[in-house]
Amino acid sequence: QAQACGTAPSLRCVSEPMAVGKVLALLPWLSSASVGFLSSGTAPRENLSSQDPWHSSCSFSVSKVVKERLEETVLRPAVEAGQSLWPAGCPFDPSTDLFAAAVGNVTRGAGQICLADYCDIFDACEQKLGDEGAGLDHGEDCDAVSMARSRRRCDQAMAKCFPLSGDRVSRSLHSKSSRQVCQLLDCRIREHKNTAHHEDLFSLPSILTLTVLLCVVAFAMMFILVDGGEEFMQGFLPVQVIRNCIRARDGLRSSAGLSRSKGF
C-alpha cells in the first residue's frame, strides 16, 4: 500500500507531483509538435469554409479583398471603356488570378498571379484589414520608403496593363487608373484620407441618428416607469427589459413609501 502523503514524505509522494508538473509543462510543446507533424510542413490554413480555395503561400481572404477593390477601381472601368484583351505580363489580367474559379487546394501554375502580393497597393493587407475592423488608425506609422516602393510597383503594373504606347483607350485607362490608385500611395494623402474618415463618423447625420435613438429609449422608459405603461410596451421591448425596469420602479416607490406594482 502507498504511504499517506500527510505523514512522513515518501519518495512516491514527492516524485508524483513533480512528474505531473513536468507533463503539464510539456503539453504546449506536444500540441505544437503534433500540429506541425499533421501539417507536413505546410502553412496553417486560414479560417475558411470547405468550399473556399486554399494555397500554402497565397492568402485567399486577402486576395479576395484585393480582387474586389481591383474590380472597382481598374477592371470594371476598363471593361466599360472597351478593354477586352489584356497585354502579356499584366498582373491584373483576370485569367491569371490564382484563385479564379478554383475550389479546394490550389496548385500555382506558370504565369498565375497571387493578388494578395498586391495588397499594399490596394490597402488590403491582413494587418490593415484587422485594424479597419477594430477601428484603429495607424496613419501616423506610415512608412514613406515602403509607400514609395508600393507606388513604383503600382506604376509598373499599370504600365503593363495599359501601355502608353497603345491606343487612345489604353492611354486613357492608364491615366485614370494611375490617378485613382497609384497616386494615392502617399503617406500624406493616406493620413488625409484617414482624417476624413474619422470626421465622417461624427458628421451631422450620425449625431442626429444617435439623438433620435436616445429619445426613443427615453420615451420607452417613461412609458414603463408610469404605472400601466408596461402593458403598452409589450411587443416593443423584450420581456426581461420590461421586468428590470419594473423592478427599478418598484425600488423607487418602496423607498418613497408608495405601493409596488402588481403582477407581470
Order of alpha helices (4+ residues) and beta strands (2+ residues): alpha-alpha-alpha-alpha-alpha-alpha-alpha-alpha-alpha-alpha
